[in-house]
């Protein structure tokens, strides 16, 4: 019985290691969280993103004149 349990556990571990889709999804999720953190750090957490984008567009328009 113990041997049967060990064999089943080994099969589950091998299937998990061979299947890379879940690992790729986790990597993409971590990259997304990192990008969201960087955007939040750059533009602040109190809704300054819209203000920063508006000021950036205004600066671009002024430089083009």
PDB file of N, CA, C and O in Angstrom:
ATOM      1  N   UNK A   1       0.829  -1.192   0.000  1.00  0.00           N
ATOM      2  CA  UNK A   1       0.000   0.000   0.000  1.00  0.00           C
ATOM      3  C   UNK A   1       0.873   1.256   0.000  1.00  0.00           C
ATOM      4  O   UNK A   1       0.605   2.202  -0.741  1.00  0.00           O
ATOM      5  N   UNK A   2       1.906   1.262   0.822  1.00  0.00           N
ATOM      6  CA  UNK A   2       2.797   2.420   0.874  1.00  0.00           C
ATOM      7  C   UNK A   2       3.523   2.612  -0.457  1.00  0.00           C
ATOM      8  O   UNK A   2       3.697   3.739  -0.920  1.00  0.00           O
ATOM      9  N   UNK A   3       3.942   1.508  -1.066  1.00  0.00           N
ATOM     10  CA  UNK A   3       4.614   1.566  -2.361  1.00  0.00           C
ATOM     11  C   UNK A   3       3.684   2.128  -3.424  1.00  0.00           C
ATOM     12  O   UNK A   3       4.105   2.920  -4.267  1.00  0.00           O
ATOM     13  N   UNK A   4       2.426   1.722  -3.384  1.00  0.00           N
ATOM     14  CA  UNK A   4       1.436   2.222  -4.332  1.00  0.00           C
ATOM     15  C   UNK A   4       1.264   3.732  -4.163  1.00  0.00           C
ATOM     16  O   UNK A   4       1.183   4.456  -5.155  1.00  0.00           O
ATOM     17  N   UNK A   5       1.209   4.204  -2.943  1.00  0.00           N
ATOM     18  CA  UNK A   5       1.081   5.636  -2.664  1.00  0.00           C
ATOM     19  C   UNK A   5       2.303   6.408  -3.158  1.00  0.00           C
ATOM     20  O   UNK A   5       2.159   7.495  -3.719  1.00  0.00           O
ATOM     21  N   UNK A   6       3.494   5.864  -2.957  1.00  0.00           N
ATOM     22  CA  UNK A   6       4.726   6.516  -3.413  1.00  0.00           C
ATOM     23  C   UNK A   6       4.763   6.618  -4.933  1.00  0.00           C
ATOM     24  O   UNK A   6       5.181   7.637  -5.483  1.00  0.00           O
ATOM     25  N   UNK A   7       4.327   5.566  -5.604  1.00  0.00           N
ATOM     26  CA  UNK A   7       4.316   5.573  -7.072  1.00  0.00           C
ATOM     27  C   UNK A   7       3.338   6.620  -7.587  1.00  0.00           C
ATOM     28  O   UNK A   7       3.648   7.351  -8.528  1.00  0.00           O
ATOM     29  N   UNK A   8       2.171   6.693  -6.983  1.00  0.00           N
ATOM     30  CA  UNK A   8       1.180   7.706  -7.402  1.00  0.00           C
ATOM     31  C   UNK A   8       1.708   9.123  -7.155  1.00  0.00           C
ATOM     32  O   UNK A   8       1.521  10.012  -7.986  1.00  0.00           O
ATOM     33  N   UNK A   9       2.355   9.326  -6.032  1.00  0.00           N
ATOM     34  CA  UNK A   9       2.918  10.644  -5.726  1.00  0.00           C
ATOM     35  C   UNK A   9       4.000  11.012  -6.730  1.00  0.00           C
ATOM     36  O   UNK A   9       4.077  12.160  -7.168  1.00  0.00           O
ATOM     37  N   UNK A  10       4.825  10.058  -7.092  1.00  0.00           N
ATOM     38  CA  UNK A  10       5.875  10.318  -8.073  1.00  0.00           C
ATOM     39  C   UNK A  10       5.279  10.663  -9.426  1.00  0.00           C
ATOM     40  O   UNK A  10       5.800  11.531 -10.126  1.00  0.00           O
ATOM     41  N   UNK A  11       4.191   9.997  -9.808  1.00  0.00           N
ATOM     42  CA  UNK A  11       3.536  10.297 -11.087  1.00  0.00           C
ATOM     43  C   UNK A  11       2.961  11.712 -11.090  1.00  0.00           C
ATOM     44  O   UNK A  11       3.046  12.420 -12.093  1.00  0.00           O
ATOM     45  N   UNK A  12       2.387  12.112  -9.984  1.00  0.00           N
ATOM     46  CA  UNK A  12       1.825  13.465  -9.883  1.00  0.00           C
ATOM     47  C   UNK A  12       2.937  14.503  -9.999  1.00  0.00           C
ATOM     48  O   UNK A  12       2.783  15.505 -10.698  1.00  0.00           O
ATOM     49  N   UNK A  13       4.055  14.268  -9.318  1.00  0.00           N
ATOM     50  CA  UNK A  13       5.177  15.205  -9.370  1.00  0.00           C
ATOM     51  C   UNK A  13       5.747  15.281 -10.787  1.00  0.00           C
ATOM     52  O   UNK A  13       6.054  16.373 -11.267  1.00  0.00           O
ATOM     53  N   UNK A  14       5.891  14.152 -11.454  1.00  0.00           N
ATOM     54  CA  UNK A  14       6.414  14.154 -12.825  1.00  0.00           C
ATOM     55  C   UNK A  14       5.479  14.908 -13.764  1.00  0.00           C
ATOM     56  O   UNK A  14       5.939  15.682 -14.603  1.00  0.00           O
ATOM     57  N   UNK A  15       4.168  14.689 -13.629  1.00  0.00           N
ATOM     58  CA  UNK A  15       3.216  15.409 -14.470  1.00  0.00           C
ATOM     59  C   UNK A  15       3.305  16.911 -14.221  1.00  0.00           C
ATOM     60  O   UNK A  15       3.231  17.701 -15.162  1.00  0.00           O
ATOM     61  N   UNK A  16       3.462  17.306 -12.966  1.00  0.00           N
ATOM     62  CA  UNK A  16       3.559  18.729 -12.629  1.00  0.00           C
ATOM     63  C   UNK A  16       4.819  19.345 -13.216  1.00  0.00           C
ATOM     64  O   UNK A  16       4.783  20.468 -13.719  1.00  0.00           O
ATOM     65  N   UNK A  17       5.921  18.629 -13.158  1.00  0.00           N
ATOM     66  CA  UNK A  17       7.187  19.146 -13.667  1.00  0.00           C
ATOM     67  C   UNK A  17       7.153  19.244 -15.197  1.00  0.00           C
ATOM     68  O   UNK A  17       7.663  20.208 -15.769  1.00  0.00           O
ATOM     69  N   UNK A  18       6.556  18.253 -15.853  1.00  0.00           N
ATOM     70  CA  UNK A  18       6.528  18.239 -17.312  1.00  0.00           C
ATOM     71  C   UNK A  18       5.555  19.262 -17.875  1.00  0.00           C
ATOM     72  O   UNK A  18       5.718  19.696 -19.015  1.00  0.00           O
ATOM     73  N   UNK A  19       4.568  19.650 -17.120  1.00  0.00           N
ATOM     74  CA  UNK A  19       3.572  20.594 -17.610  1.00  0.00           C
ATOM     75  C   UNK A  19       4.047  22.013 -17.313  1.00  0.00           C
ATOM     76  O   UNK A  19       4.108  22.409 -16.149  1.00  0.00           O
ATOM     77  N   UNK A  20       4.389  22.791 -18.355  1.00  0.00           N
ATOM     78  CA  UNK A  20       4.977  24.116 -18.193  1.00  0.00           C
ATOM     79  C   UNK A  20       3.948  25.235 -18.335  1.00  0.00           C
ATOM     80  O   UNK A  20       4.290  26.395 -18.105  1.00  0.00           O
ATOM     81  N   UNK A  21       2.705  24.936 -18.704  1.00  0.00           N
ATOM     82  CA  UNK A  21       1.708  25.987 -18.911  1.00  0.00           C
ATOM     83  C   UNK A  21       1.434  26.772 -17.638  1.00  0.00           C
ATOM     84  O   UNK A  21       1.336  27.998 -17.675  1.00  0.00           O
ATOM     85  N   UNK A  22       1.311  26.085 -16.526  1.00  0.00           N
ATOM     86  CA  UNK A  22       1.046  26.763 -15.264  1.00  0.00           C
ATOM     87  C   UNK A  22       2.195  27.652 -14.849  1.00  0.00           C
ATOM     88  O   UNK A  22       1.972  28.738 -14.314  1.00  0.00           O
ATOM     89  N   UNK A  23       3.421  27.215 -15.083  1.00  0.00           N
ATOM     90  CA  UNK A  23       4.593  28.011 -14.733  1.00  0.00           C
ATOM     91  C   UNK A  23       4.634  29.272 -15.576  1.00  0.00           C
ATOM     92  O   UNK A  23       4.939  30.349 -15.062  1.00  0.00           O
ATOM     93  N   UNK A  24       4.332  29.155 -16.863  1.00  0.00           N
ATOM     94  CA  UNK A  24       4.330  30.326 -17.745  1.00  0.00           C
ATOM     95  C   UNK A  24       3.266  31.324 -17.308  1.00  0.00           C
ATOM     96  O   UNK A  24       3.516  32.529 -17.312  1.00  0.00           O
ATOM     97  N   UNK A  25       2.104  30.851 -16.936  1.00  0.00           N
ATOM     98  CA  UNK A  25       1.037  31.744 -16.476  1.00  0.00           C
ATOM     99  C   UNK A  25       1.465  32.482 -15.212  1.00  0.00           C
ATOM    100  O   UNK A  25       1.184  33.671 -15.058  1.00  0.00           O
ATOM    101  N   UNK A  26       2.135  31.785 -14.318  1.00  0.00           N
ATOM    102  CA  UNK A  26       2.615  32.431 -13.092  1.00  0.00           C
ATOM    103  C   UNK A  26       3.658  33.485 -13.415  1.00  0.00           C
ATOM    104  O   UNK A  26       3.667  34.556 -12.809  1.00  0.00           O
ATOM    105  N   UNK A  27       4.547  33.189 -14.375  1.00  0.00           N
ATOM    106  CA  UNK A  27       5.564  34.170 -14.765  1.00  0.00           C
ATOM    107  C   UNK A  27       4.910  35.423 -15.340  1.00  0.00           C
ATOM    108  O   UNK A  27       5.301  36.539 -14.997  1.00  0.00           O
ATOM    109  N   UNK A  28       3.913  35.246 -16.216  1.00  0.00           N
ATOM    110  CA  UNK A  28       3.219  36.407 -16.778  1.00  0.00           C
ATOM    111  C   UNK A  28       2.503  37.200 -15.687  1.00  0.00           C
ATOM    112  O   UNK A  28       2.489  38.430 -15.732  1.00  0.00           O
ATOM    113  N   UNK A  29       1.921  36.530 -14.728  1.00  0.00           N
ATOM    114  CA  UNK A  29       1.249  37.222 -13.635  1.00  0.00           C
ATOM    115  C   UNK A  29       2.248  38.039 -12.820  1.00  0.00           C
ATOM    116  O   UNK A  29       1.955  39.170 -12.432  1.00  0.00           O
ATOM    117  N   UNK A  30       3.415  37.475 -12.562  1.00  0.00           N
ATOM    118  CA  UNK A  30       4.434  38.211 -11.808  1.00  0.00           C
ATOM    119  C   UNK A  30       4.923  39.434 -12.582  1.00  0.00           C
ATOM    120  O   UNK A  30       5.147  40.491 -11.992  1.00  0.00           O
ATOM    121  N   UNK A  31       5.088  39.299 -13.891  1.00  0.00           N
ATOM    122  CA  UNK A  31       5.501  40.444 -14.710  1.00  0.00           C
ATOM    123  C   UNK A  31       4.414  41.516 -14.673  1.00  0.00           C
ATOM    124  O   UNK A  31       4.721  42.703 -14.558  1.00  0.00           O
ATOM    125  N   UNK A  32       3.160  41.113 -14.768  1.00  0.00           N
ATOM    126  CA  UNK A  32       2.058  42.079 -14.697  1.00  0.00           C
ATOM    127  C   UNK A  32       2.010  42.817 -13.378  1.00  0.00           C
ATOM    128  O   UNK A  32       1.779  44.025 -13.349  1.00  0.00           O
ATOM    129  N   UNK A  33       2.225  42.108 -12.292  1.00  0.00           N
ATOM    130  CA  UNK A  33       2.234  42.738 -10.970  1.00  0.00           C
ATOM    131  C   UNK A  33       3.408  43.703 -10.853  1.00  0.00           C
ATOM    132  O   UNK A  33       3.272  44.783 -10.280  1.00  0.00           O
ATOM    133  N   UNK A  34       4.564  43.314 -11.398  1.00  0.00           N
ATOM    134  CA  UNK A  34       5.734  44.199 -11.349  1.00  0.00           C
ATOM    135  C   UNK A  34       5.483  45.478 -12.144  1.00  0.00           C
ATOM    136  O   UNK A  34       5.826  46.567 -11.683  1.00  0.00           O
ATOM    137  N   UNK A  35       4.894  45.362 -13.320  1.00  0.00           N
ATOM    138  CA  UNK A  35       4.609  46.546 -14.134  1.00  0.00           C
ATOM    139  C   UNK A  35       3.589  47.443 -13.423  1.00  0.00           C
ATOM    140  O   UNK A  35       3.742  48.665 -13.409  1.00  0.00           O
ATOM    141  N   UNK A  36       2.562  46.847 -12.838  1.00  0.00           N
ATOM    142  CA  UNK A  36       1.575  47.641 -12.102  1.00  0.00           C
ATOM    143  C   UNK A  36       2.223  48.363 -10.924  1.00  0.00           C
ATOM    144  O   UNK A  36       1.883  49.511 -10.635  1.00  0.00           O
ATOM    145  N   UNK A  37       3.139  47.707 -10.253  1.00  0.00           N
ATOM    146  CA  UNK A  37       3.845  48.349  -9.143  1.00  0.00           C
ATOM    147  C   UNK A  37       4.704  49.505  -9.595  1.00  0.00           C
ATOM    148  O   UNK A  37       4.765  50.540  -8.931  1.00  0.00           O
ATOM    149  N   UNK A  38       5.372  49.333 -10.729  1.00  0.00           N
ATOM    150  CA  UNK A  38       6.219  50.411 -11.259  1.00  0.00           C
ATOM    151  C   UNK A  38       5.360  51.601 -11.667  1.00  0.00           C
ATOM    152  O   UNK A  38       5.705  52.742 -11.362  1.00  0.00           O
ATOM    153  N   UNK A  39       4.248  51.353 -12.349  1.00  0.00           N
ATOM    154  CA  UNK A  39       3.352  52.445 -12.761  1.00  0.00           C
ATOM    155  C   UNK A  39       2.812  53.165 -11.537  1.00  0.00           C
ATOM    156  O   UNK A  39       2.738  54.394 -11.520  1.00  0.00           O
ATOM    157  N   UNK A  40       2.438  52.417 -10.520  1.00  0.00           N
ATOM    158  CA  UNK A  40       1.936  53.034  -9.295  1.00  0.00           C
ATOM    159  C   UNK A  40       3.017  53.862  -8.615  1.00  0.00           C
ATOM    160  O   UNK A  40       2.737  54.952  -8.115  1.00  0.00           O
ATOM    161  N   UNK A  41       4.233  53.369  -8.590  1.00  0.00           N
ATOM    162  CA  UNK A  41       5.324  54.100  -7.949  1.00  0.00           C
ATOM    163  C   UNK A  41       5.656  55.376  -8.710  1.00  0.00           C
ATOM    164  O   UNK A  41       5.966  56.399  -8.099  1.00  0.00           O
ATOM    165  N   UNK A  42       5.593  55.325 -10.034  1.00  0.00           N
ATOM    166  CA  UNK A  42       5.949  56.496 -10.834  1.00  0.00           C
ATOM    167  C   UNK A  42       4.868  57.562 -10.761  1.00  0.00           C
ATOM    168  O   UNK A  42       5.174  58.743 -10.600  1.00  0.00           O
ATOM    169  N   UNK A  43       3.620  57.163 -10.876  1.00  0.00           N
ATOM    170  CA  UNK A  43       2.534  58.142 -10.959  1.00  0.00           C
ATOM    171  C   UNK A  43       1.802  58.359  -9.644  1.00  0.00           C
ATOM    172  O   UNK A  43       0.895  59.189  -9.587  1.00  0.00           O
ATOM    173  N   UNK A  44       2.154  57.660  -8.610  1.00  0.00           N
ATOM    174  CA  UNK A  44       1.515  57.849  -7.316  1.00  0.00           C
ATOM    175  C   UNK A  44       0.254  57.015  -7.175  1.00  0.00           C
ATOM    176  O   UNK A  44      -0.249  56.443  -8.141  1.00  0.00           O
ATOM    177  N   UNK A  45      -0.239  56.962  -5.957  1.00  0.00           N
ATOM    178  CA  UNK A  45      -1.409  56.140  -5.668  1.00  0.00           C
ATOM    179  C   UNK A  45      -2.678  56.948  -5.472  1.00  0.00           C
ATOM    180  O   UNK A  45      -3.738  56.363  -5.249  1.00  0.00           O
ATOM    181  N   UNK A  46      -2.611  58.262  -5.547  1.00  0.00           N
ATOM    182  CA  UNK A  46      -3.789  59.079  -5.255  1.00  0.00           C
ATOM    183  C   UNK A  46      -4.453  59.634  -6.509  1.00  0.00           C
ATOM    184  O   UNK A  46      -4.988  60.742  -6.470  1.00  0.00           O
ATOM    185  N   UNK A  47      -4.438  58.909  -7.608  1.00  0.00           N
ATOM    186  CA  UNK A  47      -5.138  59.322  -8.809  1.00  0.00           C
ATOM    187  C   UNK A  47      -4.396  60.333  -9.648  1.00  0.00           C
ATOM    188  O   UNK A  47      -5.024  61.039 -10.437  1.00  0.00           O
ATOM    189  N   UNK A  48      -3.101  60.435  -9.517  1.00  0.00           N
ATOM    190  CA  UNK A  48      -2.331  61.408 -10.279  1.00  0.00           C
ATOM    191  C   UNK A  48      -2.009  60.941 -11.694  1.00  0.00           C
ATOM    192  O   UNK A  48      -1.393  61.686 -12.457  1.00  0.00           O
ATOM    193  N   UNK A  49      -2.405  59.742 -12.057  1.00  0.00           N
ATOM    194  CA  UNK A  49      -2.086  59.215 -13.380  1.00  0.00           C
ATOM    195  C   UNK A  49      -2.734  60.054 -14.471  1.00  0.00           C
ATOM    196  O   UNK A  49      -2.072  60.423 -15.441  1.00  0.00           O
ATOM    197  N   UNK A  50      -4.015  60.359 -14.327  1.00  0.00           N
ATOM    198  CA  UNK A  50      -4.705  61.161 -15.336  1.00  0.00           C
ATOM    199  C   UNK A  50      -4.090  62.562 -15.425  1.00  0.00           C
ATOM    200  O   UNK A  50      -3.915  63.091 -16.523  1.00  0.00           O
ATOM    201  N   UNK A  51      -3.770  63.149 -14.305  1.00  0.00           N
ATOM    202  CA  UNK A  51      -3.155  64.472 -14.281  1.00  0.00           C
ATOM    203  C   UNK A  51      -1.782  64.448 -14.956  1.00  0.00           C
ATOM    204  O   UNK A  51      -1.449  65.348 -15.728  1.00  0.00           O
ATOM    205  N   UNK A  52      -0.995  63.423 -14.664  1.00  0.00           N
ATOM    206  CA  UNK A  52       0.336  63.295 -15.260  1.00  0.00           C
ATOM    207  C   UNK A  52       0.237  63.106 -16.774  1.00  0.00           C
ATOM    208  O   UNK A  52       1.018  63.694 -17.523  1.00  0.00           O
ATOM    209  N   UNK A  53      -0.712  62.295 -17.225  1.00  0.00           N
ATOM    210  CA  UNK A  53      -0.887  62.106 -18.668  1.00  0.00           C
ATOM    211  C   UNK A  53      -1.345  63.388 -19.351  1.00  0.00           C
ATOM    212  O   UNK A  53      -0.864  63.717 -20.435  1.00  0.00           O
ATOM    213  N   UNK A  54      -2.273  64.116 -18.725  1.00  0.00           N
ATOM    214  CA  UNK A  54      -2.727  65.395 -19.296  1.00  0.00           C
ATOM    215  C   UNK A  54      -1.578  66.396 -19.398  1.00  0.00           C
ATOM    216  O   UNK A  54      -1.432  67.074 -20.416  1.00  0.00           O
ATOM    217  N   UNK A  55      -0.769  66.489 -18.352  1.00  0.00           N
ATOM    218  CA  UNK A  55       0.371  67.406 -18.378  1.00  0.00           C
ATOM    219  C   UNK A  55       1.397  66.979 -19.429  1.00  0.00           C
ATOM    220  O   UNK A  55       1.993  67.827 -20.094  1.00  0.00           O
ATOM    221  N   UNK A  56       1.601  65.677 -19.579  1.00  0.00           N
ATOM    222  CA  UNK A  56       2.521  65.185 -20.598  1.00  0.00           C
ATOM    223  C   UNK A  56       2.046  65.533 -21.998  1.00  0.00           C
ATOM    224  O   UNK A  56       2.839  65.961 -22.837  1.00  0.00           O
ATOM    225  N   UNK A  57       0.765  65.352 -22.254  1.00  0.00           N
ATOM    226  CA  UNK A  57       0.220  65.698 -23.583  1.00  0.00           C
ATOM    227  C   UNK A  57       0.299  67.199 -23.828  1.00  0.00           C
ATOM    228  O   UNK A  57       0.585  67.635 -24.943  1.00  0.00           O
ATOM    229  N   UNK A  58       0.045  67.988 -22.788  1.00  0.00           N
ATOM    230  CA  UNK A  58       0.137  69.448 -22.931  1.00  0.00           C
ATOM    231  C   UNK A  58       1.570  69.858 -23.253  1.00  0.00           C
ATOM    232  O   UNK A  58       1.786  70.732 -24.092  1.00  0.00           O
ATOM    233  N   UNK A  59       2.546  69.241 -22.602  1.00  0.00           N
ATOM    234  CA  UNK A  59       3.956  69.533 -22.864  1.00  0.00           C
ATOM    235  C   UNK A  59       4.327  69.168 -24.295  1.00  0.00           C
ATOM    236  O   UNK A  59       5.038  69.918 -24.964  1.00  0.00           O
ATOM    237  N   UNK A  60       3.854  68.030 -24.762  1.00  0.00           N
ATOM    238  CA  UNK A  60       4.135  67.614 -26.144  1.00  0.00           C
ATOM    239  C   UNK A  60       3.531  68.599 -27.133  1.00  0.00           C
ATOM    240  O   UNK A  60       4.182  68.975 -28.108  1.00  0.00           O
ATOM    241  N   UNK A  61       2.286  69.024 -26.892  1.00  0.00           N
ATOM    242  CA  UNK A  61       1.631  69.985 -27.783  1.00  0.00           C
ATOM    243  C   UNK A  61       2.393  71.318 -27.799  1.00  0.00           C
ATOM    244  O   UNK A  61       2.587  71.917 -28.857  1.00  0.00           O
ATOM    245  N   UNK A  62       2.821  71.772 -26.614  1.00  0.00           N
ATOM    246  CA  UNK A  62       3.560  73.039 -26.540  1.00  0.00           C
ATOM    247  C   UNK A  62       4.894  72.953 -27.280  1.00  0.00           C
ATOM    248  O   UNK A  62       5.301  73.921 -27.923  1.00  0.00           O
ATOM    249  N   UNK A  63       5.569  71.833 -27.203  1.00  0.00           N
ATOM    250  CA  UNK A  63       6.870  71.659 -27.877  1.00  0.00           C
ATOM    251  C   UNK A  63       6.700  71.580 -29.391  1.00  0.00           C
ATOM    252  O   UNK A  63       7.617  71.939 -30.130  1.00  0.00           O
ATOM    253  N   UNK A  64       5.551  71.120 -29.861  1.00  0.00           N
ATOM    254  CA  UNK A  64       5.317  70.982 -31.291  1.00  0.00           C
ATOM    255  C   UNK A  64       5.001  72.333 -31.946  1.00  0.00           C
ATOM    256  O   UNK A  64       5.129  72.456 -33.164  1.00  0.00           O
ATOM    257  N   UNK A  65       4.599  73.331 -31.187  1.00  0.00           N
ATOM    258  CA  UNK A  65       4.262  74.632 -31.751  1.00  0.00           C
ATOM    259  C   UNK A  65       5.455  75.381 -32.209  1.00  0.00           C
ATOM    260  O   UNK A  65       5.328  76.498 -32.709  1.00  0.00           O
TER     261      UNK A  65
END
